[in-house]
């Protein structure tokens, strides 16, 4: 395994919209299985989208308290330097890991000559927000610091997150400065406005209680949710975004991506949206509806991560 791993402190957590007292997912929680029947069948039909064995598995990219933060690195063959994408899984901020949910993108990225780093981050309710965003920022710094070791270009790094991970990559773009800046961001069905989502559902999720330490949906809770919503802090100068969202998603409503796109366009930040007509929550389920969506993402990333003219 490559040496020179750079350790840094970090953090994790967030929000899972389970109706308090009834244990049912209402949004944008992630109660989906790792691959439902339709998702598993679609993955089997599209072997190019199944996961590869990592070139370097279980690399320590940081230490937070007593927690080792791990990633899997997928490096294409060749000399490089390659563009790179940091993959951030979903799971409602309370579950999931670096080996699931973002699986359909790993093979297409590798085939296109794009390195990827799929990260773990600390989960709620054990760790409170914003530790998860801190962990993502730690991974960005680590990839930059170890770019030469892994044959990647530190100036051509993108983020790709889905569901809860989409919320995190949006936040990372909002907070970025110096060594956490990236060149592009891809967000799949990302909840950008936790307060609006909670008002729509009319219930305070049990994992939000665990994440934020709030027990009542009152004015104080509204401020916490407002402050944890990247939509309220978007600003000019952010990197270009690509959004993908199923129009039939009842876990994270499609309007979340529409609202994020509208806000970025107000700020003159490039933002494209690919709607998956009839798509529900989870990209593995989209392969049967729009099997070309991974290629669309790769094409956009290749454009945004192209090397500068020599």
LINVEN-V520499 format. One record per backbone hydrogen bond with DSSP energy under -0.5 kcal/mol. CO is the residue of the C=O (numbers start at 1). NH is the residue of the N-H. E is the energy in kcal/mol with one decimal. If there is no record, write none. Layout:
co=CO nh=NH e=E
co=CO nh=NH e=E
//
This chain:
co=5 nh=7 e=-0.6
co=8 nh=63 e=-1.1
co=11 nh=135 e=-1.9
co=12 nh=131 e=-0.9
co=16 nh=18 e=-2.0
co=16 nh=207 e=-1.2
co=16 nh=208 e=-0.7
co=17 nh=26 e=-2.8
co=17 nh=27 e=-1.6
co=18 nh=206 e=-1.8
co=19 nh=22 e=-2.1
co=19 nh=23 e=-1.5
co=24 nh=19 e=-2.3
co=29 nh=31 e=-0.5
co=36 nh=40 e=-3.4
co=37 nh=41 e=-2.3
co=38 nh=42 e=-2.2
co=39 nh=43 e=-2.5
co=40 nh=44 e=-2.3
co=41 nh=45 e=-1.7
co=42 nh=46 e=-0.8
co=43 nh=46 e=-0.8
co=46 nh=49 e=-2.4
co=47 nh=50 e=-1.2
co=56 nh=73 e=-2.6
co=59 nh=61 e=-0.7
co=59 nh=71 e=-1.9
co=62 nh=69 e=-3.0
co=63 nh=65 e=-0.5
co=64 nh=67 e=-2.4
co=67 nh=64 e=-2.5
co=67 nh=69 e=-0.5
co=68 nh=70 e=-0.6
co=69 nh=61 e=-2.8
co=69 nh=62 e=-1.0
co=70 nh=120 e=-2.7
co=71 nh=59 e=-2.9
co=72 nh=118 e=-2.5
co=73 nh=55 e=-1.4
co=73 nh=56 e=-2.1
co=73 nh=75 e=-0.6
co=74 nh=76 e=-0.5
co=74 nh=116 e=-2.2
co=82 nh=153 e=-2.6
co=83 nh=115 e=-2.4
co=84 nh=158 e=-2.5
co=85 nh=87 e=-0.6
co=85 nh=117 e=-2.4
co=86 nh=160 e=-2.7
co=87 nh=89 e=-0.5
co=87 nh=119 e=-2.2
co=88 nh=162 e=-1.8
co=91 nh=94 e=-1.4
co=91 nh=95 e=-1.1
co=93 nh=124 e=-2.8
co=97 nh=100 e=-1.7
co=100 nh=102 e=-1.9
co=102 nh=105 e=-2.0
co=102 nh=106 e=-0.6
co=103 nh=106 e=-1.3
co=103 nh=107 e=-0.7
co=104 nh=108 e=-0.5
co=105 nh=109 e=-1.9
co=106 nh=110 e=-2.3
co=107 nh=111 e=-2.7
co=108 nh=112 e=-1.5
co=109 nh=114 e=-2.5
co=110 nh=113 e=-1.7
co=113 nh=115 e=-0.5
co=115 nh=85 e=-2.0
co=116 nh=74 e=-3.1
co=117 nh=87 e=-2.4
co=117 nh=119 e=-0.6
co=118 nh=72 e=-2.3
co=119 nh=89 e=-0.6
co=122 nh=13 e=-0.8
co=123 nh=127 e=-1.5
co=128 nh=131 e=-1.9
co=130 nh=133 e=-0.6
co=130 nh=134 e=-2.0
co=131 nh=11 e=-1.0
co=131 nh=12 e=-0.7
co=131 nh=135 e=-2.2
co=132 nh=136 e=-1.8
co=133 nh=137 e=-2.4
co=134 nh=138 e=-2.2
co=135 nh=139 e=-2.1
co=136 nh=140 e=-1.9
co=137 nh=141 e=-2.2
co=138 nh=142 e=-2.4
co=139 nh=143 e=-2.7
co=140 nh=144 e=-2.3
co=141 nh=145 e=-2.7
co=142 nh=146 e=-2.0
co=144 nh=147 e=-1.2
co=146 nh=150 e=-1.8
co=147 nh=152 e=-2.5
co=148 nh=151 e=-0.8
co=151 nh=82 e=-2.7
co=152 nh=154 e=-0.6
co=153 nh=156 e=-2.0
co=156 nh=84 e=-2.5
co=157 nh=183 e=-3.2
co=157 nh=184 e=-0.8
co=158 nh=86 e=-2.7
co=159 nh=186 e=-2.8
co=160 nh=88 e=-2.8
co=161 nh=188 e=-2.8
co=162 nh=165 e=-2.2
co=163 nh=166 e=-0.7
co=163 nh=167 e=-1.9
co=164 nh=168 e=-1.8
co=165 nh=169 e=-2.2
co=166 nh=170 e=-2.0
co=167 nh=171 e=-2.1
co=168 nh=172 e=-2.7
co=169 nh=173 e=-1.9
co=170 nh=174 e=-2.1
co=171 nh=175 e=-2.7
co=172 nh=176 e=-1.0
co=177 nh=180 e=-1.8
co=178 nh=181 e=-1.5
co=183 nh=240 e=-0.6
co=184 nh=159 e=-1.9
co=185 nh=242 e=-2.1
co=186 nh=161 e=-2.3
co=187 nh=189 e=-0.5
co=187 nh=244 e=-1.9
co=188 nh=163 e=-2.6
co=190 nh=192 e=-0.9
co=192 nh=231 e=-2.2
co=193 nh=197 e=-2.0
co=194 nh=198 e=-2.1
co=195 nh=199 e=-2.6
co=196 nh=200 e=-2.3
co=197 nh=201 e=-2.0
co=198 nh=202 e=-2.6
co=198 nh=203 e=-0.9
co=203 nh=205 e=-0.6
co=204 nh=20 e=-0.7
co=205 nh=209 e=-1.6
co=206 nh=210 e=-1.7
co=207 nh=211 e=-2.7
co=208 nh=212 e=-3.0
co=208 nh=214 e=-0.5
co=209 nh=213 e=-1.7
co=216 nh=218 e=-1.8
co=218 nh=222 e=-2.6
co=219 nh=223 e=-1.9
co=220 nh=224 e=-1.8
co=221 nh=225 e=-2.5
co=222 nh=226 e=-2.5
co=223 nh=227 e=-2.7
co=224 nh=228 e=-1.1
co=226 nh=229 e=-1.5
co=228 nh=230 e=-0.6
co=229 nh=232 e=-1.5
co=230 nh=233 e=-2.0
co=230 nh=234 e=-0.6
co=231 nh=234 e=-0.6
co=235 nh=238 e=-1.0
co=240 nh=185 e=-2.0
co=241 nh=272 e=-2.2
co=242 nh=187 e=-2.5
co=243 nh=274 e=-3.1
co=244 nh=189 e=-3.3
co=245 nh=276 e=-2.6
co=246 nh=249 e=-1.5
co=249 nh=254 e=-0.6
co=251 nh=28 e=-0.6
co=253 nh=256 e=-2.1
co=254 nh=257 e=-0.9
co=254 nh=258 e=-1.6
co=255 nh=259 e=-2.8
co=256 nh=260 e=-2.0
co=257 nh=261 e=-2.6
co=258 nh=262 e=-2.3
co=259 nh=263 e=-2.2
co=260 nh=264 e=-2.4
co=261 nh=265 e=-2.4
co=262 nh=266 e=-1.8
co=263 nh=267 e=-1.2
co=264 nh=269 e=-2.9
co=265 nh=268 e=-1.3
co=268 nh=270 e=-0.6
co=270 nh=241 e=-2.5
co=272 nh=243 e=-3.0
co=273 nh=275 e=-0.7
co=274 nh=245 e=-1.6
co=275 nh=277 e=-0.8
co=276 nh=247 e=-2.2
co=276 nh=279 e=-2.5
co=279 nh=248 e=-1.8
co=282 nh=285 e=-1.3
co=283 nh=286 e=-1.5
co=283 nh=287 e=-0.6
co=286 nh=289 e=-1.4
co=286 nh=290 e=-3.5
co=290 nh=293 e=-2.1
co=292 nh=296 e=-2.0
co=293 nh=297 e=-2.1
co=294 nh=298 e=-2.6
co=295 nh=299 e=-2.6
co=296 nh=300 e=-2.0
co=297 nh=301 e=-2.5
co=298 nh=302 e=-2.8
co=299 nh=303 e=-1.7
co=300 nh=304 e=-2.4
co=301 nh=305 e=-2.6
co=303 nh=306 e=-0.9
//
